[in-house]
Amino acid sequence: MSTSRPAASASAPAAEPAEKSFFELQRDQLVSEIALSLEHVLMNMNVLNRSLEGVIAVGKEFESVEALWSQFENVMAKNPEETKGAEEGEGDESTVMYEGLPRGVGKR
């Protein structure tokens, strides 16, 4: 009788690893779901990376236009100071102002 018990107990542990417990089944299911989710995240990151590369490429195409507008802005920012001096008669020898006359009447 004692010889049959060790044989039964020896065969029982060998049968248990073939059959997975509820915990192991749930763990395997969750691990596969996590792996699938990580694949989706990786795919979406690749899509985002391609989109960002496209945006950067478009931005680089406008660098020359931006430089041109910056030069235009700098020129226009300097001109109001020069035109303000010309309007006041600074450096303009052809304009003569007479005291007592309204503005614009005594010009030659």
C-alpha distances in whole Angstrom, upper triangle without the diagonal:
4,5,5,7,9,10,11,13,15,16,17,20,21,22,23,26,27,28,31,31,34,35,35,37,39,40,40,43,45,45,46,49,50,50,52,54,55,56,59,60,61,62,65,65,67,69,70,71,73,75,76,77,79,81,81,83,85,86,87,89,91,92,95,96,95,97,100,100,100,103,105,104,105,108,109,108,110,113,113,115,117,118,119,121,123,123,125,127,126,127,129,133,134,133,136,136,139,138,139,138,135,132,133,137,138,136,138
4,5,5,7,9,10,11,13,15,16,18,19,21,22,25,26,27,29,29,33,34,33,35,38,38,39,41,43,43,45,47,48,49,51,53,53,55,57,58,59,61,63,64,65,67,68,69,71,73,74,75,77,79,79,81,83,84,85,87,89,90,93,94,93,95,98,98,98,101,103,101,103,106,106,105,108,111,111,112,115,116,117,119,121,121,123,125,124,125,127,131,132,131,134,133,136,136,137,136,133,130,131,135,136,134,136
4,6,6,7,9,10,11,13,15,17,18,19,21,23,25,26,28,29,32,34,33,35,38,38,38,41,43,42,44,46,47,48,50,52,52,53,56,57,58,60,62,62,64,66,67,68,70,72,73,74,76,78,78,80,82,83,84,86,88,89,92,93,92,94,97,97,97,100,102,101,102,105,106,105,107,110,111,112,114,116,116,118,120,121,122,125,123,124,126,130,131,131,133,133,136,136,137,136,133,130,131,134,136,134,135
4,6,5,6,9,10,11,12,15,16,17,19,21,22,23,26,27,30,31,31,32,35,36,36,38,40,40,41,44,45,46,48,50,50,51,54,55,56,58,60,61,62,64,65,66,68,70,71,72,74,76,76,78,80,81,82,84,87,87,90,92,91,93,96,95,95,98,100,99,100,104,104,103,106,109,109,110,113,114,114,117,119,119,121,123,122,123,125,129,130,129,132,131,135,134,135,134,131,128,129,133,134,132,134
4,5,5,6,8,10,11,13,15,15,17,20,21,22,24,24,27,29,28,30,33,33,34,36,38,38,40,42,43,44,46,48,48,50,52,53,54,56,58,59,60,62,63,64,66,68,69,70,72,74,74,76,78,79,80,83,85,85,89,90,88,90,94,93,93,96,98,97,98,101,102,101,104,106,107,108,110,112,112,114,116,117,118,121,119,121,122,126,127,127,129,129,132,132,133,132,129,126,126,130,131,129,131
4,5,5,6,8,10,11,13,14,16,18,20,21,23,24,27,28,27,29,32,32,32,35,37,37,38,41,42,42,44,46,47,48,51,52,52,54,56,57,58,60,62,62,64,66,67,68,70,72,73,74,77,77,78,81,83,83,86,88,86,88,91,91,91,94,96,95,96,99,100,99,102,104,105,106,108,110,110,112,114,115,116,119,117,119,120,124,125,125,127,127,130,130,131,130,127,124,125,129,130,128,129
4,6,5,6,9,11,11,13,15,17,18,19,22,23,27,28,27,28,32,32,31,34,36,36,37,40,41,41,43,46,46,47,50,51,51,53,55,56,57,59,61,61,63,65,66,67,69,71,72,73,76,77,77,80,82,82,86,87,86,88,91,91,90,94,95,94,96,99,99,99,101,104,105,106,108,110,110,112,114,115,116,119,117,119,120,124,125,125,127,127,130,130,131,130,127,124,125,128,129,127,129
4,5,5,6,9,10,11,13,15,16,17,20,20,24,25,25,26,29,29,30,32,34,34,35,38,39,39,41,44,44,45,48,49,50,51,54,55,56,58,59,60,62,64,65,66,68,70,70,72,74,75,76,78,81,81,85,86,85,87,90,89,89,92,94,93,94,98,98,97,100,103,103,105,107,108,109,111,113,113,115,117,116,117,119,123,124,123,126,125,129,128,129,128,125,122,123,127,128,126,127
4,5,5,7,9,10,11,14,15,16,18,19,22,23,23,24,27,27,28,30,32,32,34,36,37,38,40,42,42,44,46,47,48,50,52,53,54,56,57,58,60,62,63,64,66,68,68,70,72,73,74,77,78,79,82,83,82,84,87,87,87,90,92,91,92,95,96,95,98,100,101,102,104,106,106,108,110,111,112,115,113,115,116,120,121,121,123,123,126,126,127,126,123,120,120,124,125,123,125
4,6,6,7,9,11,13,14,16,18,19,23,23,22,24,27,27,27,30,32,31,33,36,36,36,39,41,41,42,45,46,47,48,51,51,52,55,56,57,59,61,62,63,65,66,67,69,71,72,73,75,77,78,81,82,81,83,86,86,86,89,91,90,91,94,95,94,97,99,100,101,103,105,105,107,109,110,111,114,112,114,115,119,120,120,122,122,125,125,126,125,122,119,120,124,125,123,124
4,6,5,6,9,11,12,13,16,18,21,22,21,23,26,26,26,28,31,30,31,34,35,35,37,40,40,41,43,45,45,47,49,50,51,53,55,56,57,59,60,61,64,65,66,67,70,71,72,74,76,77,80,81,80,82,85,85,85,88,90,89,90,93,94,93,96,98,99,100,103,104,105,107,109,109,111,113,112,113,115,118,120,119,122,121,125,125,126,125,121,118,119,123,124,122,123
4,5,5,6,9,11,11,14,14,18,19,18,20,23,23,23,26,28,28,29,32,33,33,35,38,38,39,42,43,44,45,48,49,50,52,53,54,56,58,59,60,62,64,64,66,68,69,70,73,74,75,79,80,79,81,84,83,83,86,88,87,88,92,92,91,94,97,97,98,101,102,102,105,107,107,109,111,110,111,113,117,118,117,120,119,122,122,123,122,119,116,117,120,122,120,121
4,5,5,7,9,10,12,13,17,17,16,18,21,21,21,24,26,26,27,30,31,31,33,35,36,37,39,41,41,43,45,46,47,49,51,51,53,55,56,57,60,61,62,63,66,66,67,70,72,72,76,77,76,78,81,81,80,83,85,84,85,89,89,88,91,94,94,96,98,99,100,102,104,104,106,108,107,108,110,114,115,114,117,117,120,120,120,120,116,114,114,118,119,117,119
4,6,6,7,10,12,14,18,19,17,18,22,21,21,24,26,25,26,29,30,30,32,35,35,36,39,40,40,42,44,45,46,48,50,50,52,54,55,56,58,60,61,62,65,66,67,69,71,71,75,76,75,77,80,80,80,83,85,84,85,88,89,88,91,93,94,95,98,99,99,102,104,104,106,108,107,108,110,113,114,114,117,116,120,120,121,120,117,114,114,118,119,117,118
4,6,6,7,10,12,16,17,15,16,20,20,20,22,25,24,25,28,29,29,31,34,34,35,37,39,40,41,43,44,45,47,49,50,52,54,55,56,58,60,60,62,64,65,66,68,70,71,75,75,75,77,80,80,79,83,84,83,85,88,88,88,91,93,94,95,97,98,99,102,103,104,105,108,107,108,109,113,114,114,116,116,119,119,120,119,116,113,113,117,118,116,118
4,5,5,7,9,12,14,12,14,17,17,17,19,22,22,23,25,27,27,29,31,32,33,35,37,37,39,41,42,43,45,47,48,50,51,53,54,56,57,58,60,62,63,64,66,68,69,72,73,72,74,77,77,77,80,82,81,82,85,86,85,88,90,91,92,95,96,96,99,101,101,102,105,104,105,107,110,111,111,114,113,116,116,117,116,113,110,110,114,115,113,115
4,5,6,9,12,13,11,12,16,15,15,18,20,19,20,23,24,24,26,29,29,30,33,34,34,36,38,39,40,43,44,45,47,49,50,51,53,54,55,57,59,60,61,63,65,66,69,70,69,71,74,74,74,77,79,78,79,82,83,82,85,88,88,90,92,93,94,96,98,98,100,102,101,102,104,108,109,108,111,111,114,114,115,114,111,108,108,112,113,111,112
4,6,10,13,14,12,12,16,16,15,17,20,19,20,23,24,24,26,28,29,30,32,34,34,36,38,39,40,42,44,45,46,48,49,50,52,54,55,56,59,60,61,63,65,66,69,70,69,72,74,74,74,77,79,78,80,83,83,83,86,88,89,90,92,93,94,97,98,99,100,103,102,103,104,108,109,108,111,111,114,114,115,114,111,108,108,112,113,111,113
4,7,10,12,10,10,13,14,13,15,18,18,19,21,23,23,25,27,28,29,31,33,34,35,37,39,40,42,43,44,46,48,49,50,52,54,55,56,58,59,61,63,65,66,69,70,69,71,74,74,74,77,78,78,79,82,82,82,85,87,88,89,92,93,93,96,97,98,99,102,101,102,104,107,108,108,110,110,113,113,114,113,110,107,107,111,112,110,112
4,7,8,6,6,10,11,10,12,15,15,16,18,20,20,22,24,25,26,28,30,31,32,34,36,37,39,40,41,43,45,46,47,49,51,52,53,55,56,58,60,62,63,66,67,66,68,71,71,71,74,75,74,76,79,79,79,82,84,84,86,88,89,90,92,94,94,96,99,98,99,100,104,105,104,107,107,110,110,110,109,106,103,104,107,109,107,108
4,5,5,6,9,10,11,12,14,15,17,19,20,21,23,24,26,27,29,30,32,33,35,36,38,39,41,42,44,45,46,48,50,51,52,54,56,57,58,61,62,63,67,67,66,68,71,71,71,74,75,74,76,79,79,78,81,84,84,86,88,89,89,92,94,94,95,98,97,99,100,104,105,104,107,106,109,109,110,109,105,103,103,107,108,106,108
4,6,5,6,8,10,11,12,14,15,17,18,20,21,22,24,26,27,28,30,32,33,34,36,38,39,40,42,43,45,47,48,49,51,53,54,55,57,59,60,61,65,65,64,67,69,69,69,72,73,72,74,77,77,76,79,82,82,83,86,87,87,90,91,91,93,96,95,96,98,102,103,102,104,104,107,106,107,106,103,100,100,104,106,104,106
4,5,5,6,9,10,10,12,14,15,16,18,20,21,22,24,26,27,28,30,31,32,34,36,37,38,41,42,43,44,46,47,48,51,52,53,55,57,58,59,63,63,62,64,67,66,66,70,71,70,71,75,75,74,77,79,79,81,83,84,85,87,89,89,91,93,92,94,95,99,100,99,102,101,104,104,105,104,100,98,98,102,103,102,103
4,5,5,6,9,10,10,12,14,15,16,18,20,21,22,24,25,27,29,30,31,33,35,36,37,39,40,41,43,45,46,47,49,51,52,53,56,57,58,62,62,61,63,66,66,66,69,70,69,71,74,74,73,76,79,79,81,83,84,84,87,89,89,91,93,92,94,95,99,100,99,102,101,104,104,105,104,101,98,98,102,103,102,103
4,5,5,6,9,10,11,12,14,15,17,18,20,21,23,24,26,27,29,30,32,33,35,36,38,39,41,42,44,45,47,48,50,51,53,55,56,57,61,61,60,63,66,65,65,68,70,69,70,73,73,73,76,78,79,80,83,83,84,87,88,88,90,93,92,93,95,98,99,98,101,101,104,104,104,103,100,97,98,101,103,101,103
4,5,5,6,9,10,11,12,14,15,16,18,20,21,22,24,26,27,28,30,32,33,34,36,37,39,40,42,43,45,46,48,49,51,53,54,55,59,59,58,61,63,63,63,66,67,66,68,71,71,70,73,76,76,77,80,81,81,84,85,86,87,90,89,90,92,96,96,96,98,98,101,101,101,100,97,94,95,98,100,98,100
4,5,5,6,9,10,10,12,14,15,16,18,20,21,22,24,26,27,29,30,31,32,35,36,37,39,41,42,43,45,46,47,49,51,53,53,57,57,56,59,62,61,61,64,66,64,66,69,69,69,72,74,74,76,78,79,80,82,84,84,86,88,87,89,90,94,95,94,97,96,99,99,100,99,96,93,93,97,99,97,98
4,5,5,6,9,10,10,12,14,15,17,19,20,21,23,24,26,27,29,30,31,33,35,36,37,39,41,42,44,45,46,48,50,52,53,56,57,56,58,61,60,60,64,65,64,66,69,69,69,72,74,74,76,78,79,80,82,84,84,86,89,88,89,90,94,95,94,97,97,100,100,101,99,96,93,94,97,99,97,98
4,5,5,6,9,10,11,12,14,15,17,18,20,21,23,24,26,27,29,30,32,33,35,36,38,39,41,42,44,45,47,49,50,51,55,55,54,57,60,59,59,63,64,63,65,68,68,67,70,72,73,75,77,78,78,81,83,83,84,87,86,87,89,93,93,93,95,95,98,98,99,98,94,91,92,95,97,95,97
4,5,5,6,9,10,10,12,14,15,16,18,20,21,22,24,26,27,28,30,31,32,34,36,37,38,40,42,43,45,47,48,49,53,53,52,54,57,57,57,60,61,60,62,65,65,64,67,70,70,72,74,75,75,78,80,80,82,84,83,85,86,90,91,90,93,92,95,95,96,95,91,89,89,93,94,92,94
4,5,5,6,9,10,10,12,14,15,16,18,20,21,23,24,25,27,29,30,31,33,35,36,37,39,41,42,43,45,47,48,51,52,51,53,56,56,55,59,60,59,61,64,64,64,67,69,69,71,73,74,75,77,79,79,81,84,83,84,85,89,90,89,92,92,95,95,96,95,91,89,89,93,94,92,93
4,5,5,6,9,10,11,13,14,15,17,18,20,21,23,24,26,27,29,30,32,33,35,36,38,39,41,42,44,46,47,50,51,50,53,55,55,55,58,60,59,61,64,64,63,66,69,69,71,73,74,75,77,79,79,81,83,83,84,85,89,90,89,92,92,95,95,96,94,91,88,88,92,94,91,93
4,5,5,6,9,10,11,12,14,15,17,18,20,21,22,24,26,27,28,30,32,33,34,36,38,39,41,42,44,45,49,49,48,51,53,53,53,56,58,57,58,61,61,61,64,66,67,69,71,72,72,75,76,77,78,81,80,81,83,86,87,86,89,89,92,92,93,92,88,85,86,89,91,89,90
4,5,5,6,9,10,10,12,14,15,16,18,20,21,22,24,26,27,28,30,31,32,34,36,37,39,41,42,43,47,47,46,49,51,51,51,54,55,54,56,59,59,59,62,64,65,66,69,69,70,73,74,74,76,79,78,79,80,84,85,84,87,87,90,90,91,90,87,84,84,88,89,87,89
4,5,5,6,9,10,11,12,14,15,17,19,20,21,23,24,26,27,29,30,31,33,35,36,37,39,41,42,46,46,45,48,51,50,50,54,55,54,56,59,59,59,62,64,65,66,69,69,70,73,74,75,77,79,78,79,80,84,85,84,87,87,90,91,92,90,87,84,84,88,89,87,89
4,5,5,6,9,10,11,12,14,15,17,18,20,21,23,24,26,27,29,30,32,34,35,36,38,40,41,45,45,44,47,49,49,49,53,54,53,55,58,58,58,61,63,64,66,68,68,69,72,73,74,76,78,77,78,79,83,84,83,86,86,89,90,90,89,86,83,83,87,88,86,87
4,5,5,6,9,10,11,12,14,15,16,18,20,21,22,24,26,27,28,30,32,33,35,36,38,39,43,43,42,45,47,47,47,50,51,50,52,55,55,55,58,60,61,63,65,66,66,69,70,71,73,75,74,75,77,80,81,81,83,83,86,87,87,86,83,80,80,84,85,83,84
4,5,5,6,9,10,10,12,14,15,16,18,20,21,22,24,25,27,28,30,31,33,35,36,37,41,41,40,43,46,45,45,49,50,49,51,54,54,54,57,59,60,61,63,64,65,68,69,70,71,74,73,74,75,79,80,79,82,82,85,86,87,85,82,79,79,83,84,82,83
4,5,5,6,9,10,11,12,14,15,17,19,20,21,23,25,26,27,29,30,32,34,35,37,40,41,40,42,45,45,45,48,50,49,51,54,54,54,57,59,60,62,64,64,65,68,69,70,72,74,73,74,75,79,80,79,82,82,86,86,87,86,82,79,79,83,84,82,83
4,5,5,6,9,10,11,12,14,15,17,18,20,21,23,24,26,27,29,30,32,34,35,38,39,38,41,43,43,43,47,48,47,49,52,52,52,55,57,58,60,62,62,63,66,67,67,70,72,71,72,73,77,78,77,80,80,83,84,84,83,80,77,77,80,82,80,81
4,5,5,6,9,10,10,12,14,15,16,18,20,21,22,24,26,27,28,30,32,33,36,37,36,39,41,41,41,44,45,45,46,49,50,49,52,54,55,57,59,60,61,63,65,65,67,69,68,70,71,75,75,75,78,78,81,81,82,81,77,74,74,78,80,77,79
4,5,5,6,9,10,10,12,14,15,16,19,20,21,23,25,26,27,29,31,32,35,36,35,37,40,40,40,43,45,44,46,49,49,49,52,54,55,57,59,60,61,63,64,65,67,69,68,69,70,74,75,75,78,78,81,81,82,81,78,75,75,79,80,77,79
4,5,5,6,9,10,11,13,14,15,17,19,20,21,23,25,26,28,30,31,34,35,34,37,39,39,40,43,44,44,45,48,49,49,52,54,55,56,58,59,60,63,64,64,67,69,68,69,70,74,74,74,77,77,80,81,82,80,77,74,74,78,79,76,78
4,5,5,6,9,10,10,12,14,15,17,18,20,21,23,24,26,28,29,32,33,32,35,37,37,37,40,42,41,43,46,46,46,49,51,52,54,56,56,57,60,61,61,64,66,65,66,67,71,72,71,74,74,77,78,79,77,74,71,71,75,76,74,75
4,5,5,6,9,10,10,12,14,15,16,18,20,21,22,24,26,27,31,31,30,33,35,35,35,38,40,39,41,44,44,44,47,49,50,52,54,55,56,58,59,60,62,64,63,64,65,69,70,70,73,73,76,76,77,76,73,70,70,73,75,72,74
4,5,5,6,9,10,11,12,14,15,17,19,20,21,23,25,26,29,30,30,32,35,35,35,38,39,39,41,44,44,44,47,49,50,52,54,55,56,58,60,60,62,64,63,64,65,69,70,70,73,73,76,77,78,77,74,70,70,74,75,72,74
4,5,5,6,9,10,11,13,14,15,17,19,20,22,23,25,28,29,28,31,33,33,34,37,38,38,40,42,43,43,46,48,49,51,52,53,54,57,58,58,61,63,62,63,64,68,68,68,71,71,75,75,76,75,71,68,68,72,73,70,72
4,5,5,6,9,10,11,12,14,15,16,18,20,22,23,26,27,26,29,31,31,31,34,35,35,37,40,40,40,43,45,46,48,50,50,51,54,55,56,58,60,59,60,61,65,66,65,68,68,72,72,73,72,69,65,65,69,70,68,69
4,5,5,6,9,10,11,12,14,15,16,19,20,21,25,26,25,27,30,30,30,33,35,34,36,39,39,39,42,44,45,47,49,50,51,54,55,55,58,60,59,59,61,64,65,65,68,68,72,72,73,72,69,66,65,69,70,68,69
4,5,5,6,9,10,11,13,14,15,17,19,20,23,24,24,27,29,29,30,33,34,34,36,38,39,39,42,44,45,47,49,49,51,53,54,55,57,59,58,59,60,64,64,64,67,68,71,72,73,72,69,65,65,69,70,67,68
4,5,5,6,9,10,11,12,14,16,17,19,22,22,22,25,27,27,28,31,32,32,34,36,36,37,40,42,43,45,46,47,48,51,52,52,55,57,56,57,58,61,62,62,65,65,69,69,70,69,66,62,62,66,67,64,65
4,5,5,6,9,10,10,12,14,16,17,20,21,20,23,25,25,25,28,30,29,31,34,34,35,37,39,40,42,44,45,46,49,50,50,53,55,54,54,56,59,60,60,63,63,67,67,68,67,64,61,60,64,65,62,64
4,5,5,6,9,10,11,13,15,16,19,20,20,22,24,25,25,28,29,29,31,34,34,35,37,39,41,43,44,45,47,49,50,51,53,55,54,54,55,59,60,60,63,63,67,68,69,68,65,61,61,64,65,63,64
4,5,5,6,9,10,11,13,15,18,18,18,21,23,23,24,27,28,28,30,33,33,34,37,38,40,42,43,44,45,48,49,49,52,54,53,53,54,58,58,58,62,62,66,67,68,66,63,60,59,63,64,61,62
4,5,5,6,9,10,11,13,16,16,16,19,21,21,21,24,25,25,27,30,30,31,34,35,37,39,40,41,42,45,46,46,49,51,50,51,52,55,56,56,59,59,63,63,65,63,60,56,56,60,61,58,59
4,5,5,6,9,10,11,14,15,15,17,19,20,20,23,24,24,26,29,29,30,32,34,36,38,39,40,42,44,45,46,48,50,49,49,50,54,55,55,58,58,62,63,64,63,60,56,56,60,60,58,59
4,5,5,6,9,10,13,14,15,17,19,19,20,23,24,25,26,29,30,30,33,35,36,38,39,40,42,44,45,46,49,50,49,49,50,54,55,55,58,59,62,63,65,63,60,57,56,60,60,58,58
4,5,5,7,9,12,12,13,15,17,17,19,21,22,23,25,27,27,28,31,32,34,36,37,38,40,42,43,43,46,48,47,47,48,52,52,52,56,56,60,61,62,60,57,54,53,57,58,55,56
4,5,5,7,10,10,10,12,15,15,16,18,20,20,22,24,25,25,28,30,31,33,35,35,37,39,40,41,43,45,44,45,46,49,50,50,53,54,57,58,60,58,55,52,51,55,56,53,54
4,5,5,8,10,10,11,14,15,16,18,19,20,22,24,25,26,28,30,32,34,35,36,38,40,40,41,44,45,44,44,46,49,50,50,53,54,58,59,61,59,56,52,52,55,56,53,54
4,6,7,8,10,11,13,14,16,17,19,20,22,23,24,26,28,29,31,33,34,35,37,39,40,41,43,45,44,44,45,48,49,49,52,53,57,58,60,58,55,52,51,54,55,52,53
4,6,5,6,9,10,11,12,14,15,16,18,20,21,22,25,26,28,30,31,31,34,36,36,37,40,41,40,41,42,45,46,46,49,50,53,55,56,54,51,48,47,51,52,49,49
4,5,5,6,9,10,10,12,14,15,16,19,20,21,23,25,27,28,29,30,32,34,35,36,39,40,39,39,40,44,45,45,48,49,53,54,56,54,51,48,47,50,51,48,49
4,5,5,6,9,10,11,12,14,15,17,18,20,22,23,25,27,28,29,31,33,33,35,37,38,37,37,38,41,42,43,46,47,51,52,54,52,50,46,45,49,49,46,46
4,5,5,6,9,10,11,12,14,15,16,18,20,21,23,26,26,27,29,31,31,33,35,37,36,36,37,40,41,41,44,45,49,50,52,50,47,44,43,46,47,44,44
4,5,5,6,9,10,10,12,14,15,16,19,20,22,24,25,26,28,30,30,32,34,36,35,35,36,40,40,40,44,44,48,49,51,49,46,43,42,46,46,43,44
4,5,5,6,9,10,11,12,14,15,17,19,21,23,23,25,27,28,29,31,33,34,33,33,34,38,39,39,42,43,47,48,50,48,46,42,41,45,45,42,43
4,5,5,6,9,10,11,12,14,16,17,19,21,22,23,25,27,27,28,31,32,31,31,32,35,36,36,40,41,45,46,48,46,43,40,39,42,43,40,40
4,5,5,6,9,10,10,12,14,15,17,20,20,21,23,25,26,27,29,31,30,30,31,35,35,35,39,39,43,44,46,44,41,38,37,41,41,38,39
4,5,5,6,9,10,10,13,14,16,18,19,20,22,24,25,26,28,30,29,29,30,34,35,35,38,39,42,44,45,44,41,38,37,41,41,38,39
4,5,5,6,9,10,11,13,15,17,17,18,21,22,23,25,27,28,27,27,28,31,32,33,36,37,41,42,44,42,40,36,35,39,39,36,37
4,5,5,6,9,10,11,13,15,16,16,19,21,21,22,25,26,25,25,26,30,30,31,34,35,38,40,42,40,37,34,33,36,37,34,35
4,5,5,6,9,10,12,14,15,16,17,20,20,21,24,25,25,25,26,30,31,31,34,34,38,39,40,39,36,33,32,36,36,34,35
4,5,5,6,9,11,12,13,15,17,18,19,21,23,24,23,23,25,28,30,30,33,33,37,38,40,38,36,33,32,36,36,33,34
4,5,5,6,9,11,11,12,15,16,17,18,21,22,21,21,22,25,26,27,30,31,34,36,38,36,34,30,30,33,33,30,31
4,5,5,7,10,10,11,13,15,15,16,19,20,20,21,21,25,26,25,29,29,33,34,36,34,32,28,27,31,31,29,30
4,6,6,8,10,11,12,14,16,17,18,20,19,20,22,25,27,26,29,29,33,33,35,34,31,28,28,32,32,29,31
4,6,6,7,9,11,12,13,15,17,18,16,17,19,22,24,24,26,27,31,32,34,33,31,27,27,30,30,28,29
4,5,5,6,8,10,11,12,14,16,15,15,16,20,21,21,24,24,28,29,31,30,28,24,23,27,27,24,26
4,5,5,6,9,10,10,12,14,14,16,16,20,21,20,23,23,26,27,29,28,25,22,21,25,25,23,25
4,6,5,6,9,10,11,13,12,13,15,19,20,19,22,22,25,26,28,27,25,22,22,25,25,23,25
4,5,5,6,9,10,11,10,11,12,16,17,17,20,20,24,25,28,26,25,21,21,24,23,21,22
4,5,5,6,9,10,10,11,11,15,16,15,18,19,22,24,26,24,22,18,18,21,21,18,20
4,5,5,6,9,9,11,12,16,17,15,17,17,21,21,23,22,20,16,17,20,20,18,20
4,5,5,7,5,8,9,13,14,13,15,15,19,20,22,21,20,17,17,20,19,17,19
4,5,5,6,7,7,11,11,10,13,14,18,20,22,20,19,15,15,18,17,14,16
4,5,8,10,9,12,12,10,13,13,16,18,19,18,16,12,12,15,15,13,15
4,6,9,9,12,13,10,11,11,14,15,17,16,15,11,12,15,14,13,15
4,6,5,8,9,7,9,9,13,15,17,16,15,12,12,15,13,11,13
4,6,8,11,10,11,12,16,17,20,19,19,16,16,18,16,14,16
4,6,9,9,12,13,17,19,22,21,21,18,17,20,17,15,16
4,6,6,9,11,15,18,20,19,19,16,14,17,15,12,12
4,6,7,11,14,17,20,19,19,17,15,16,14,11,11
4,7,10,13,16,19,17,18,15,13,14,11,8,7
4,7,10,13,16,14,14,11,10,11,9,6,6
4,7,10,13,11,12,11,10,10,7,6,7
4,7,9,8,9,8,8,8,6,6,9
4,6,6,9,9,10,8,6,8,11
4,6,8,9,11,10,9,12,14
4,7,9,12,10,10,13,16
4,6,8,6,7,10,13
4,6,6,8,10,14
4,6,7,9,12
4,6,6,9
4,6,9
4,7
4
